[in-house]
Amino acid sequence: MSRVAVLMGGHSAEREISLRSGAGVLQALQARGVDAFGFDPAERPLQDLLKEGVERVFIALHGRYGEDGCVQGALELLGIAYTGSGVMASALAMDKLITKRIWMTHGIPTPAFAKANDASPAELVKALGLPLAVKPSREGSSLGFTKIESENQLAEAIAKARHFDDAVVVEAFVSGREFTVSLLQEAGGTVRALDVIEIVAPEGAYDYQNKYFGNATRYECPAAIPSELADLMKALSCKAFEALDCEGWARVDILWDDHAPNAQPQLLELNTSPGMTDHSLVPMAARESGLGYEDLVLAILKSARLKQCALPAPGRQAQT
């Protein structure tokens, strides 16, 4: 395979996790004999990829400037094939407000929500009820997230979220069990949903610490739920992926209230560049389906391509 750069680190608040994801991906590629090296866009300009003779990029960046269409657009202009979704799909999926609006038009269930600055705290509580989930619209890894139980907590929670993003989502809090579905797009475009994973975090707090650093969170793969419910979660996840015009791979986060009669799974968000650390969920689901970490990384890399048929950089041939 041609020379490959693993983009990791970057400028986002999820830099530390991206470095861990990238290290795992890089080790897997090198173990399979791929001419790969790590590349941190926070330390080197992307134009250096051309100097290095890079023809493919594995994007292991998370969050802003890596998962939101910015890097994808730069790679299109450089004429370098890359993994995952294209510019538009990456930007849409990174923005929780836009994602939810699109999903609603496709009949995909998602918790009721509003943009924080569209209404007063009293109006938000009246419209959505309590408790509420408050989070930045364009951030990941639960950064800036707060669950509130009363109206007088709302202003502080919004201010906390605004440390990460000007746009803040206020969402009806859905009690219940937490799940995730990993998606891989196979040759020919078919989207394959891997086994549903249930996340059982201590006191229900699947926060930044419990996602990446602790061992208190338990993962059930496959989830112990009726097969009809698992199939529904998979189908909704594939539909959500296609509604945003995503590509390559992704992971969808879901809540389900098992105490509410006839409750529908509620989709929260879609990650277009999921984690690839030793705590990450896509490798876990892939392993359960018989696809080891190295094979998973190679499968994702082989799908790398330019999405816009961009003009090649000087001296380069466009790749599709």
TORKOL-4160 file (C-alpha; in steps of 0.2 Angstrom, whole numbers, padded with zeros to 4 digits, m for minus):
320
<pt num="1" X="0000" Y="0000" Z="0000"/>
<pt num="2" X="0006" Y="0018" Z="m0004"/>
<pt num="3" X="0014" Y="0029" Z="0010"/>
<pt num="4" X="0001" Y="0033" Z="0023"/>
<pt num="5" X="0000" Y="0046" Z="0036"/>
<pt num="6" X="m0010" Y="0044" Z="0052"/>
<pt num="7" X="m0017" Y="0061" Z="0057"/>
<pt num="8" X="m0017" Y="0062" Z="0076"/>
<pt num="9" X="m0017" Y="0075" Z="0090"/>
<pt num="10" X="m0023" Y="0091" Z="0082"/>
<pt num="11" X="m0030" Y="0107" Z="0090"/>
<pt num="12" X="m0046" Y="0101" Z="0098"/>
<pt num="13" X="m0051" Y="0098" Z="0116"/>
<pt num="14" X="m0050" Y="0079" Z="0112"/>
<pt num="15" X="m0031" Y="0080" Z="0108"/>
<pt num="16" X="m0026" Y="0068" Z="0121"/>
<pt num="17" X="m0038" Y="0054" Z="0115"/>
<pt num="18" X="m0034" Y="0057" Z="0097"/>
<pt num="19" X="m0015" Y="0054" Z="0101"/>
<pt num="20" X="m0020" Y="0038" Z="0109"/>
<pt num="21" X="m0031" Y="0033" Z="0095"/>
<pt num="22" X="m0018" Y="0037" Z="0082"/>
<pt num="23" X="m0004" Y="0028" Z="0091"/>
<pt num="24" X="m0015" Y="0012" Z="0090"/>
<pt num="25" X="m0019" Y="0014" Z="0072"/>
<pt num="26" X="m0001" Y="0018" Z="0068"/>
<pt num="27" X="0005" Y="0002" Z="0077"/>
<pt num="28" X="m0008" Y="m0009" Z="0068"/>
<pt num="29" X="m0003" Y="m0002" Z="0051"/>
<pt num="30" X="0016" Y="m0004" Z="0054"/>
<pt num="31" X="0013" Y="m0022" Z="0060"/>
<pt num="32" X="0005" Y="m0026" Z="0044"/>
<pt num="33" X="0020" Y="m0019" Z="0034"/>
<pt num="34" X="0011" Y="m0003" Z="0029"/>
<pt num="35" X="0023" Y="0012" Z="0026"/>
<pt num="36" X="0015" Y="0023" Z="0039"/>
<pt num="37" X="0020" Y="0037" Z="0050"/>
<pt num="38" X="0011" Y="0048" Z="0063"/>
<pt num="39" X="0007" Y="0066" Z="0058"/>
<pt num="40" X="0001" Y="0080" Z="0070"/>
<pt num="41" X="m0007" Y="0094" Z="0062"/>
<pt num="42" X="m0004" Y="0105" Z="0078"/>
<pt num="43" X="0014" Y="0103" Z="0075"/>
<pt num="44" X="0016" Y="0103" Z="0056"/>
<pt num="45" X="0007" Y="0111" Z="0041"/>
<pt num="46" X="m0004" Y="0099" Z="0031"/>
<pt num="47" X="0006" Y="0104" Z="0016"/>
<pt num="48" X="0020" Y="0094" Z="0023"/>
<pt num="49" X="0010" Y="0078" Z="0018"/>
<pt num="50" X="0015" Y="0082" Z="0000"/>
<pt num="51" X="0033" Y="0083" Z="0004"/>
<pt num="52" X="0032" Y="0067" Z="0013"/>
<pt num="53" X="0025" Y="0058" Z="m0003"/>
<pt num="54" X="0009" Y="0054" Z="0006"/>
<pt num="55" X="m0005" Y="0047" Z="m0004"/>
<pt num="56" X="m0017" Y="0041" Z="0009"/>
<pt num="57" X="m0022" Y="0048" Z="0026"/>
<pt num="58" X="m0030" Y="0038" Z="0041"/>
<pt num="59" X="m0039" Y="0052" Z="0050"/>
<pt num="60" X="m0038" Y="0048" Z="0069"/>
<pt num="61" X="m0042" Y="0066" Z="0074"/>
<pt num="62" X="m0057" Y="0069" Z="0085"/>
<pt num="63" X="m0067" Y="0084" Z="0088"/>
<pt num="64" X="m0064" Y="0101" Z="0080"/>
<pt num="65" X="m0053" Y="0104" Z="0065"/>
<pt num="66" X="m0052" Y="0085" Z="0063"/>
<pt num="67" X="m0069" Y="0078" Z="0063"/>
<pt num="68" X="m0079" Y="0093" Z="0057"/>
<pt num="69" X="m0075" Y="0095" Z="0039"/>
<pt num="70" X="m0060" Y="0106" Z="0041"/>
<pt num="71" X="m0046" Y="0094" Z="0038"/>
<pt num="72" X="m0057" Y="0084" Z="0025"/>
<pt num="73" X="m0058" Y="0100" Z="0015"/>
<pt num="74" X="m0039" Y="0103" Z="0016"/>
<pt num="75" X="m0036" Y="0085" Z="0010"/>
<pt num="76" X="m0047" Y="0087" Z="m0005"/>
<pt num="77" X="m0037" Y="0103" Z="m0010"/>
<pt num="78" X="m0021" Y="0093" Z="m0008"/>
<pt num="79" X="m0027" Y="0079" Z="m0018"/>
<pt num="80" X="m0024" Y="0066" Z="m0004"/>
<pt num="81" X="m0036" Y="0052" Z="m0001"/>
<pt num="82" X="m0043" Y="0050" Z="0017"/>
<pt num="83" X="m0053" Y="0039" Z="0028"/>
<pt num="84" X="m0071" Y="0042" Z="0034"/>
<pt num="85" X="m0084" Y="0055" Z="0028"/>
<pt num="86" X="m0082" Y="0069" Z="0017"/>
<pt num="87" X="m0083" Y="0088" Z="0020"/>
<pt num="88" X="m0101" Y="0091" Z="0021"/>
<pt num="89" X="m0106" Y="0075" Z="0030"/>
<pt num="90" X="m0092" Y="0078" Z="0043"/>
<pt num="91" X="m0098" Y="0095" Z="0046"/>
<pt num="92" X="m0116" Y="0090" Z="0048"/>
<pt num="93" X="m0113" Y="0076" Z="0060"/>
<pt num="94" X="m0101" Y="0086" Z="0071"/>
<pt num="95" X="m0115" Y="0099" Z="0074"/>
<pt num="96" X="m0128" Y="0091" Z="0085"/>
<pt num="97" X="m0141" Y="0104" Z="0082"/>
<pt num="98" X="m0140" Y="0101" Z="0063"/>
<pt num="99" X="m0139" Y="0082" Z="0065"/>
<pt num="100" X="m0155" Y="0082" Z="0075"/>
<pt num="101" X="m0165" Y="0093" Z="0063"/>
<pt num="102" X="m0160" Y="0082" Z="0048"/>
<pt num="103" X="m0164" Y="0066" Z="0058"/>
<pt num="104" X="m0181" Y="0073" Z="0062"/>
<pt num="105" X="m0185" Y="0076" Z="0044"/>
<pt num="106" X="m0181" Y="0057" Z="0041"/>
<pt num="107" X="m0192" Y="0051" Z="0055"/>
<pt num="108" X="m0177" Y="0046" Z="0065"/>
<pt num="109" X="m0181" Y="0047" Z="0084"/>
<pt num="110" X="m0171" Y="0059" Z="0094"/>
<pt num="111" X="m0174" Y="0068" Z="0111"/>
<pt num="112" X="m0184" Y="0084" Z="0110"/>
<pt num="113" X="m0172" Y="0099" Z="0110"/>
<pt num="114" X="m0169" Y="0118" Z="0107"/>
<pt num="115" X="m0155" Y="0129" Z="0104"/>
<pt num="116" X="m0150" Y="0138" Z="0121"/>
<pt num="117" X="m0151" Y="0156" Z="0115"/>
<pt num="118" X="m0167" Y="0154" Z="0106"/>
<pt num="119" X="m0177" Y="0155" Z="0122"/>
<pt num="120" X="m0176" Y="0160" Z="0140"/>
<pt num="121" X="m0172" Y="0147" Z="0154"/>
<pt num="122" X="m0191" Y="0147" Z="0159"/>
<pt num="123" X="m0196" Y="0144" Z="0141"/>
<pt num="124" X="m0184" Y="0130" Z="0139"/>
<pt num="125" X="m0190" Y="0121" Z="0154"/>
<pt num="126" X="m0208" Y="0124" Z="0149"/>
<pt num="127" X="m0205" Y="0117" Z="0132"/>
<pt num="128" X="m0194" Y="0102" Z="0136"/>
<pt num="129" X="m0198" Y="0098" Z="0155"/>
<pt num="130" X="m0185" Y="0092" Z="0168"/>
<pt num="131" X="m0172" Y="0085" Z="0169"/>
<pt num="132" X="m0162" Y="0092" Z="0154"/>
<pt num="133" X="m0146" Y="0088" Z="0146"/>
<pt num="134" X="m0135" Y="0103" Z="0141"/>
<pt num="135" X="m0120" Y="0102" Z="0130"/>
<pt num="136" X="m0110" Y="0111" Z="0116"/>
<pt num="137" X="m0117" Y="0108" Z="0099"/>
<pt num="138" X="m0100" Y="0105" Z="0091"/>
<pt num="139" X="m0090" Y="0095" Z="0104"/>
<pt num="140" X="m0087" Y="0077" Z="0108"/>
<pt num="141" X="m0082" Y="0065" Z="0122"/>
<pt num="142" X="m0095" Y="0072" Z="0134"/>
<pt num="143" X="m0085" Y="0088" Z="0136"/>
<pt num="144" X="m0095" Y="0103" Z="0143"/>
<pt num="145" X="m0110" Y="0091" Z="0147"/>
<pt num="146" X="m0122" Y="0094" Z="0162"/>
<pt num="147" X="m0137" Y="0086" Z="0167"/>
<pt num="148" X="m0149" Y="0098" Z="0177"/>
<pt num="149" X="m0163" Y="0095" Z="0188"/>
<pt num="150" X="m0170" Y="0113" Z="0191"/>
<pt num="151" X="m0172" Y="0129" Z="0181"/>
<pt num="152" X="m0160" Y="0138" Z="0192"/>
<pt num="153" X="m0146" Y="0127" Z="0186"/>
<pt num="154" X="m0148" Y="0130" Z="0168"/>
<pt num="155" X="m0139" Y="0147" Z="0166"/>
<pt num="156" X="m0123" Y="0139" Z="0174"/>
<pt num="157" X="m0124" Y="0124" Z="0163"/>
<pt num="158" X="m0126" Y="0134" Z="0147"/>
<pt num="159" X="m0111" Y="0145" Z="0152"/>
<pt num="160" X="m0101" Y="0129" Z="0155"/>
<pt num="161" X="m0105" Y="0122" Z="0138"/>
<pt num="162" X="m0101" Y="0139" Z="0130"/>
<pt num="163" X="m0083" Y="0137" Z="0135"/>
<pt num="164" X="m0082" Y="0124" Z="0121"/>
<pt num="165" X="m0094" Y="0131" Z="0108"/>
<pt num="166" X="m0105" Y="0146" Z="0105"/>
<pt num="167" X="m0120" Y="0135" Z="0100"/>
<pt num="168" X="m0127" Y="0125" Z="0115"/>
<pt num="169" X="m0140" Y="0111" Z="0114"/>
<pt num="170" X="m0153" Y="0110" Z="0128"/>
<pt num="171" X="m0161" Y="0093" Z="0126"/>
<pt num="172" X="m0175" Y="0083" Z="0135"/>
<pt num="173" X="m0165" Y="0071" Z="0146"/>
<pt num="174" X="m0169" Y="0053" Z="0142"/>
<pt num="175" X="m0168" Y="0041" Z="0157"/>
<pt num="176" X="m0164" Y="0023" Z="0153"/>
<pt num="177" X="m0150" Y="0012" Z="0146"/>
<pt num="178" X="m0136" Y="0018" Z="0135"/>
<pt num="179" X="m0131" Y="0009" Z="0119"/>
<pt num="180" X="m0120" Y="0012" Z="0104"/>
<pt num="181" X="m0119" Y="0004" Z="0086"/>
<pt num="182" X="m0104" Y="0004" Z="0076"/>
<pt num="183" X="m0105" Y="0005" Z="0057"/>
<pt num="184" X="m0094" Y="0000" Z="0043"/>
<pt num="185" X="m0097" Y="0003" Z="0025"/>
<pt num="186" X="m0092" Y="m0012" Z="0014"/>
<pt num="187" X="m0086" Y="m0012" Z="m0004"/>
<pt num="188" X="m0101" Y="m0007" Z="m0015"/>
<pt num="189" X="m0108" Y="0005" Z="m0002"/>
<pt num="190" X="m0118" Y="m0007" Z="0009"/>
<pt num="191" X="m0118" Y="m0001" Z="0027"/>
<pt num="192" X="m0115" Y="m0015" Z="0040"/>
<pt num="193" X="m0120" Y="m0013" Z="0058"/>
<pt num="194" X="m0110" Y="m0022" Z="0070"/>
<pt num="195" X="m0117" Y="m0029" Z="0087"/>
<pt num="196" X="m0125" Y="m0017" Z="0098"/>
<pt num="197" X="m0115" Y="m0013" Z="0114"/>
<pt num="198" X="m0123" Y="m0008" Z="0130"/>
<pt num="199" X="m0113" Y="0004" Z="0141"/>
<pt num="200" X="m0115" Y="0002" Z="0160"/>
<pt num="201" X="m0106" Y="0017" Z="0168"/>
<pt num="202" X="m0105" Y="0020" Z="0187"/>
<pt num="203" X="m0120" Y="0029" Z="0192"/>
<pt num="204" X="m0125" Y="0031" Z="0174"/>
<pt num="205" X="m0110" Y="0044" Z="0172"/>
<pt num="206" X="m0102" Y="0039" Z="0155"/>
<pt num="207" X="m0091" Y="0055" Z="0156"/>
<pt num="208" X="m0074" Y="0059" Z="0149"/>
<pt num="209" X="m0065" Y="0050" Z="0163"/>
<pt num="210" X="m0076" Y="0034" Z="0162"/>
<pt num="211" X="m0075" Y="0034" Z="0143"/>
<pt num="212" X="m0056" Y="0034" Z="0142"/>
<pt num="213" X="m0047" Y="0032" Z="0159"/>
<pt num="214" X="m0056" Y="0022" Z="0171"/>
<pt num="215" X="m0061" Y="0003" Z="0172"/>
<pt num="216" X="m0077" Y="0005" Z="0182"/>
<pt num="217" X="m0088" Y="0006" Z="0166"/>
<pt num="218" X="m0094" Y="m0011" Z="0160"/>
<pt num="219" X="m0098" Y="m0015" Z="0142"/>
<pt num="220" X="m0110" Y="m0029" Z="0136"/>
<pt num="221" X="m0106" Y="m0035" Z="0118"/>
<pt num="222" X="m0118" Y="m0040" Z="0111"/>
<pt num="223" X="m0131" Y="m0031" Z="0122"/>
<pt num="224" X="m0143" Y="m0042" Z="0132"/>
<pt num="225" X="m0159" Y="m0035" Z="0124"/>
<pt num="226" X="m0172" Y="m0043" Z="0113"/>
<pt num="227" X="m0166" Y="m0047" Z="0095"/>
<pt num="228" X="m0180" Y="m0036" Z="0088"/>
<pt num="229" X="m0174" Y="m0021" Z="0098"/>
<pt num="230" X="m0156" Y="m0024" Z="0093"/>
<pt num="231" X="m0162" Y="m0025" Z="0074"/>
<pt num="232" X="m0171" Y="m0009" Z="0076"/>
<pt num="233" X="m0156" Y="0000" Z="0084"/>
<pt num="234" X="m0145" Y="m0006" Z="0069"/>
<pt num="235" X="m0158" Y="m0001" Z="0056"/>
<pt num="236" X="m0160" Y="0016" Z="0064"/>
<pt num="237" X="m0141" Y="0019" Z="0065"/>
<pt num="238" X="m0139" Y="0014" Z="0046"/>
<pt num="239" X="m0153" Y="0026" Z="0042"/>
<pt num="240" X="m0145" Y="0040" Z="0052"/>
<pt num="241" X="m0129" Y="0037" Z="0043"/>
<pt num="242" X="m0137" Y="0038" Z="0026"/>
<pt num="243" X="m0147" Y="0053" Z="0031"/>
<pt num="244" X="m0131" Y="0063" Z="0034"/>
<pt num="245" X="m0123" Y="0056" Z="0018"/>
<pt num="246" X="m0109" Y="0048" Z="0029"/>
<pt num="247" X="m0095" Y="0037" Z="0022"/>
<pt num="248" X="m0083" Y="0024" Z="0028"/>
<pt num="249" X="m0087" Y="0021" Z="0046"/>
<pt num="250" X="m0095" Y="0029" Z="0061"/>
<pt num="251" X="m0103" Y="0026" Z="0078"/>
<pt num="252" X="m0120" Y="0030" Z="0084"/>
<pt num="253" X="m0125" Y="0033" Z="0102"/>
<pt num="254" X="m0142" Y="0028" Z="0108"/>
<pt num="255" X="m0153" Y="0029" Z="0123"/>
<pt num="256" X="m0168" Y="0018" Z="0127"/>
<pt num="257" X="m0180" Y="0019" Z="0142"/>
<pt num="258" X="m0183" Y="0001" Z="0146"/>
<pt num="259" X="m0197" Y="0006" Z="0159"/>
<pt num="260" X="m0208" Y="0016" Z="0147"/>
<pt num="261" X="m0220" Y="0006" Z="0137"/>
<pt num="262" X="m0217" Y="0004" Z="0119"/>
<pt num="263" X="m0202" Y="0017" Z="0120"/>
<pt num="264" X="m0192" Y="0020" Z="0104"/>
<pt num="265" X="m0173" Y="0020" Z="0105"/>
<pt num="266" X="m0168" Y="0038" Z="0105"/>
<pt num="267" X="m0153" Y="0043" Z="0094"/>
<pt num="268" X="m0141" Y="0056" Z="0102"/>
<pt num="269" X="m0127" Y="0059" Z="0090"/>
<pt num="270" X="m0116" Y="0051" Z="0076"/>
<pt num="271" X="m0097" Y="0051" Z="0077"/>
<pt num="272" X="m0088" Y="0051" Z="0060"/>
<pt num="273" X="m0071" Y="0048" Z="0067"/>
<pt num="274" X="m0074" Y="0037" Z="0082"/>
<pt num="275" X="m0060" Y="0032" Z="0095"/>
<pt num="276" X="m0048" Y="0019" Z="0092"/>
<pt num="277" X="m0040" Y="0017" Z="0109"/>
<pt num="278" X="m0040" Y="0002" Z="0121"/>
<pt num="279" X="m0056" Y="0008" Z="0128"/>
<pt num="280" X="m0065" Y="0012" Z="0112"/>
<pt num="281" X="m0081" Y="0004" Z="0106"/>
<pt num="282" X="m0079" Y="0001" Z="0087"/>
<pt num="283" X="m0064" Y="m0010" Z="0090"/>
<pt num="284" X="m0074" Y="m0019" Z="0103"/>
<pt num="285" X="m0089" Y="m0022" Z="0092"/>
<pt num="286" X="m0078" Y="m0027" Z="0077"/>
<pt num="287" X="m0068" Y="m0040" Z="0088"/>
<pt num="288" X="m0085" Y="m0048" Z="0093"/>
<pt num="289" X="m0089" Y="m0050" Z="0074"/>
<pt num="290" X="m0072" Y="m0058" Z="0071"/>
<pt num="291" X="m0063" Y="m0043" Z="0064"/>
<pt num="292" X="m0047" Y="m0040" Z="0074"/>
<pt num="293" X="m0040" Y="m0023" Z="0077"/>
<pt num="294" X="m0027" Y="m0024" Z="0063"/>
<pt num="295" X="m0040" Y="m0030" Z="0051"/>
<pt num="296" X="m0052" Y="m0016" Z="0056"/>
<pt num="297" X="m0039" Y="m0003" Z="0053"/>
<pt num="298" X="m0034" Y="m0010" Z="0036"/>
<pt num="299" X="m0052" Y="m0011" Z="0031"/>
<pt num="300" X="m0055" Y="0007" Z="0035"/>
<pt num="301" X="m0039" Y="0013" Z="0027"/>
<pt num="302" X="m0043" Y="0003" Z="0011"/>
<pt num="303" X="m0059" Y="0014" Z="0009"/>
<pt num="304" X="m0049" Y="0030" Z="0009"/>
<pt num="305" X="m0053" Y="0041" Z="m0006"/>
<pt num="306" X="m0057" Y="0059" Z="m0012"/>
<pt num="307" X="m0075" Y="0063" Z="m0011"/>
<pt num="308" X="m0076" Y="0079" Z="m0021"/>
<pt num="309" X="m0064" Y="0073" Z="m0036"/>
<pt num="310" X="m0053" Y="0088" Z="m0031"/>
<pt num="311" X="m0040" Y="0095" Z="m0043"/>
<pt num="312" X="m0024" Y="0087" Z="m0040"/>
<pt num="313" X="m0010" Y="0097" Z="m0031"/>
<pt num="314" X="0004" Y="0102" Z="m0043"/>
<pt num="315" X="0014" Y="0087" Z="m0048"/>
<pt num="316" X="0000" Y="0075" Z="m0041"/>
<pt num="317" X="m0013" Y="0065" Z="m0049"/>
<pt num="318" X="m0031" Y="0066" Z="m0042"/>
<pt num="319" X="m0036" Y="0050" Z="m0033"/>
<pt num="320" X="m0054" Y="0044" Z="m0032"/>
